Amino acid sequence: MKMNDAKVAELWEQSKNDAEGMRLGYTTQQHYFAALVRADEREACAKVCDEVDKESQSQWPKRLATMIRARGST
C-alpha cells in the first residue's frame, strides 16, 4: 500500500508541532515525522485486517489487527 502525497504532506505538517514532538520524546522533527509515518502505516495494515475480518470465519484477522495496533504502544 503506497502512501499518497497528500498524506505525506499532512504528516509533515503535523510533525512541525515541536511542542507535541518534544512532549512525546522526539528530538527532531524528522524523528517525529518518521514516527507519524510508522503509526499511519500500522493503522493502514490493521484496517486491512478489519476488512478481512468482516468476511472471515477465522479469529485471526481481528487478532492480527489488535496485535498491529498494540505495536504503537511499545
C-alpha positions in Angstrom: 0.0 0.0 0.0 1.5 3.3 -1.1 1.0 6.5 1.0 -0.2 9.3 -1.3 1.5 12.7 -1.5 -1.4 14.4 0.3 -1.0 12.1 3.3 2.8 12.6 3.4 2.2 16.4 3.4 -0.4 16.1 6.1 2.0 14.1 8.3 4.9 16.5 7.6 2.7 19.4 8.7 1.7 17.6 11.8 5.4 16.9 12.6 6.1 20.6 12.7 4.3 20.8 16.1 7.6 21.0 18.0 5.9 21.1 21.4 4.0 17.9 20.7 7.0 16.1 19.3 9.1 17.1 22.3 6.4 16.1 24.7 6.4 12.6 23.1 10.2 12.4 23.4 11.3 13.1 19.8 14.4 15.2 19.5 14.0 16.3 15.9 11.1 17.0 13.5 12.4 14.2 11.3 12.2 11.7 14.1 8.6 12.8 14.9 7.7 12.6 11.2 9.1 9.1 11.0 7.1 8.0 14.0 3.9 9.5 12.5 4.5 7.6 9.2 5.0 4.4 11.1 1.8 4.9 13.1 -0.1 5.7 9.9 1.2 2.5 8.2 0.4 0.4 11.2 -3.2 1.7 11.2 -3.5 1.1 7.4 -2.4 -2.5 7.9 -4.8 -3.0 10.8 -7.6 -1.6 8.7 -6.9 -4.3 6.1 -7.2 -6.9 8.8 -10.5 -5.3 9.9 -11.9 -5.6 6.3 -10.8 -9.2 6.0 -12.4 -9.9 9.4 -15.8 -8.9 8.1 -15.6 -11.7 5.5 -13.8 -14.3 7.5 -14.9 -17.1 9.8 -11.5 -17.1 11.4 -10.5 -15.3 14.6 -7.1 -14.4 13.1 -7.8 -11.1 11.2 -9.2 -9.5 14.4 -6.4 -10.8 16.5 -3.8 -9.6 13.9 -5.4 -6.1 13.8 -5.2 -5.9 17.6 -1.6 -7.0 17.6 -0.6 -4.5 14.9 -2.3 -1.6 16.8 -0.6 -2.7 20.0 2.8 -2.2 18.4 2.2 1.5 18.6 2.3 1.5 22.3 5.7 -0.3 22.5 
